[in-house]
Amino acid sequence: MERVIKEELVHHLEKIKFLPKEQFGFRHGKSTTTQMIIFQEHIVKEVSAGKTIDVIYMDMEKAFDLLTFQEIISKLKKAKVSGKFLKLLTIFITQRKFLVKVNKSKSQTTDSTSGVGQGFVLSAILFIIVFTQISEHLNLFKDILHFIFADDLKLVISYYINEFDPAILQNILNELFTFCSEKSITINPTKSVHVQYGYPNPNAKYFINNAEIERKEVTRDLGIYIKNDLTMSHHIDMIYSSTNSKILSTTFITLFNANAGEKKTHH
């Protein structure tokens, strides 16, 4: 039942072109792969032009849990969801209950007071409906691009080194932090990351709520480890290391079981 509702909702949103082109999450014809291709093509083009590209990978903390019911329902109305369909979604959003289970102990059942819930079929699409306001806000600024997959957001600014002005991106970050705070969306500066591509600029430093964003050479973007020279050697090394670790673990378990079997036989 929930899947049918989700398909109907997605179809409606695509039909009225409600979702922004920057949102690649949970949409027909879009995926992590299509976003990564478009993003990397842009970076390669700007690097080839001799530019510096600063990318801020932003961490939205507990984004699915903190949205208010009022905010979610308001955005559904903005998306022209109405009538019985809106009533049905409102019931789903506002009448959820939860409990906490630790080992065999359970807490009392409690009414949910915020968020779209996690693990539900409808959760992700409800979240990206609300998240459209982030794109609407960022599209007011013509100096940057942004890419979104569900709640994974990255901001991209390109410039020639002799034209560098840190205030451009910093002002946008300040505006975005304030805007998100007003909408019950929390940006975590300690988990956000700054990666610089192209011509090096050591003077490029950015802050979220007065906390400096850590500069890294490698970050994980939509499940792929990507380096600031656009190579994926680190990602390959991680896969190789993980595979070897699993092989060694499997070998150890096999040998251990074999030895245990021999001991039982001799005994």
C-alpha angles and dihedrals in degrees: 000000000000091000091053090052091048093051091049091049094048091048090052093049093049092046093056091038091236098148116079121244088241092066112089099167124113095346133129111257094012130091145148087278095055091048093049092049093051092043095049093045088055093049092048091050093051094044089051088054090057096252134141115237121200115195122189114201104202127208115214104201117222088337094163092053105045104055113111120239089236091056093049095048091045090055092048088056090048087053087058094250107152147147121027092346091059091046091052092050091045090056090050092049100043105032101057120125131196143187136192120239122196113180103309096338122098131194124225116280111263133192115250111241102186145009135049094266126243128254095028121120091234097045099087097046092047089051096051090049088060091040091061087084088067090059092044090054096044092048088066087072113072097189096073143049124214135198126199134190108179100303097342106108130180128183120208128198126175128194145153110257093240089056096049114143114172091193092072097066094028092057090050091050090050092049092047093050091052093045093050092047089055090051096049092252113131122208113205109213094190092060096040116097137209117211121181123206130189126006108024119248113179090181093067105106125155135190139204114202089344093305114118115239110238115248114224136178093211130035137166111251117185091334096315124104106227127186126214090252087057093245120135097210091118091052091050091048090051092051091046092048092047092048092049090048091053092047091050091046092050091047091050092050091047092050091045092051091046092051091047090052092051092051091052090049094050091044 
